[in-house]
Amino acid sequence: MKACEVEGLEIVLCNDGGKFYAFQRRCGHMNAPLDMGTANGYIVTCPLHSVQFDASTGKALSGIVPSYSEEPVPKSMAGSFAWLAQLMTHVKIHDLRTFAVKVEDGKIFVDI
């Protein structure tokens, strides 16, 4: 994935074996830069909370995927983590804006 800015819009270009997709750079959940996440085919995973999106349609495919550590949460932080978890249940996940892409003569064109 590669991030770029076109006429003030932050866009990510994603290459899935020669098929190109373009979508808004910021996650529809917590505004994280999606180009810092991962792409597996047309499935893009946010680096912050592992929300997954379909790069071809922009549809959110999952909710938040919690990550767990074997390390216990320090007691002094347990209340903060519980509060954050409660807040996260109220944060909506929005689909991504996508853009039409065409490739001509080795150049990528994005319809914004």
RABEL-V150294 format. One record per pair of residues at least 6 apart in sequence whose ideal C-beta (glycine too) atoms are under 8 Angstrom apart, sorted by sequence separation. I is the first residue (numbers start at 1). J is the second residue. D is the distance in whole Angstrom. If there is no record, write none. Layout:
i:j:d
I:J:D
I:J:D
//
This chain:
i:j:d
4:10:8
5:11:7
14:20:7
26:32:7
27:33:8
38:44:7
39:45:8
45:51:7
46:52:7
53:59:7
102:108:8
103:109:7
3:10:7
4:11:6
13:20:6
14:21:4
26:33:7
27:34:6
37:44:6
38:45:5
45:52:5
46:53:8
53:60:6
54:61:6
101:108:6
102:109:5
3:11:7
4:12:8
13:21:7
14:22:8
25:33:6
26:34:7
37:45:5
44:52:7
45:53:8
52:60:7
53:61:6
73:81:5
101:109:7
3:12:5
4:13:7
13:22:5
14:23:7
25:34:6
37:46:5
38:47:8
43:52:6
44:53:5
51:60:6
52:61:4
101:110:6
102:111:8
2:12:7
3:13:8
12:22:7
24:34:8
25:35:6
27:37:8
34:44:6
37:47:4
43:53:7
44:54:8
52:62:4
100:110:7
101:111:7
1:12:5
2:13:5
11:22:5
12:23:6
23:34:7
36:47:5
43:54:7
44:55:5
51:62:6
99:110:5
100:111:4
1:13:7
11:23:7
12:24:7
34:46:6
42:54:6
43:55:7
50:62:8
51:63:7
99:111:6
1:14:5
11:24:7
12:25:5
34:47:8
42:55:5
51:64:6
52:65:8
99:112:6
1:15:8
10:24:7
11:25:6
32:46:5
33:47:7
42:56:5
50:64:7
51:65:7
9:24:7
10:25:4
32:47:6
49:64:4
50:65:4
10:26:6
30:46:8
32:48:4
39:55:7
49:65:7
29:46:6
32:49:8
49:66:8
50:67:7
30:48:5
43:61:7
27:46:4
29:48:7
30:49:6
34:53:8
29:49:6
21:42:6
23:44:7
27:48:7
3:25:5
12:34:5
29:51:5
12:35:5
16:39:7
19:42:8
28:51:8
17:41:8
27:51:6
64:88:6
14:39:5
16:41:5
28:53:7
16:42:5
27:53:8
14:42:7
64:93:8
3:33:7
14:44:7
23:53:7
63:93:6
29:60:8
3:35:4
12:44:8
23:55:6
28:60:6
1:34:7
2:35:7
60:93:5
1:35:5
21:55:4
24:58:8
60:94:7
21:56:6
23:58:6
29:64:7
60:95:5
1:37:8
59:95:5
60:96:8
58:95:5
59:96:8
1:39:5
57:95:8
58:96:4
16:55:7
49:88:8
58:97:6
58:98:4
14:55:5
57:98:7
51:93:6
53:95:7
56:98:7
1:44:7
53:96:5
55:98:7
30:91:7
29:91:6
34:96:8
29:92:8
29:93:5
28:93:6
29:94:7
28:94:4
28:95:6
28:96:5
27:96:8
24:96:5
23:96:5
24:97:4
23:97:7
24:98:8
23:98:5
22:98:7
23:99:7
21:98:7
22:99:4
22:100:8
22:101:5
21:101:6
20:101:5
20:103:6
11:99:6
13:101:8
20:108:6
22:110:5
13:108:6
13:110:7
11:110:6
11:112:8
9:112:6
6:110:6
7:112:6
6:112:6
//
